[in-house]
C-alpha cells in the first residue's frame, strides 16, 4: 500500500513536470492557430 502511494506521488510529479507543460504548449499553439486563421 505504501509503495503504491509513493508510485502515485511520483506519477503526479511526472504529470505535473512533463505532461502539463506539453499540454499547455499544444493549447497555446492551437489557440494561436485559431486566432490567426
C-alpha positions, 0 to 999 in steps of 0.5 A: 500500500505504501509503495503504491502511494509513493508510485502515485506521488511520483506519477503526479510529479511526472504529470505535473513536470512533463505532461502539463507543460506539453499540454499547455504548449499544444493549447497555446499553439492551437489557440494561436492557430485559431486566432490567426486563421 
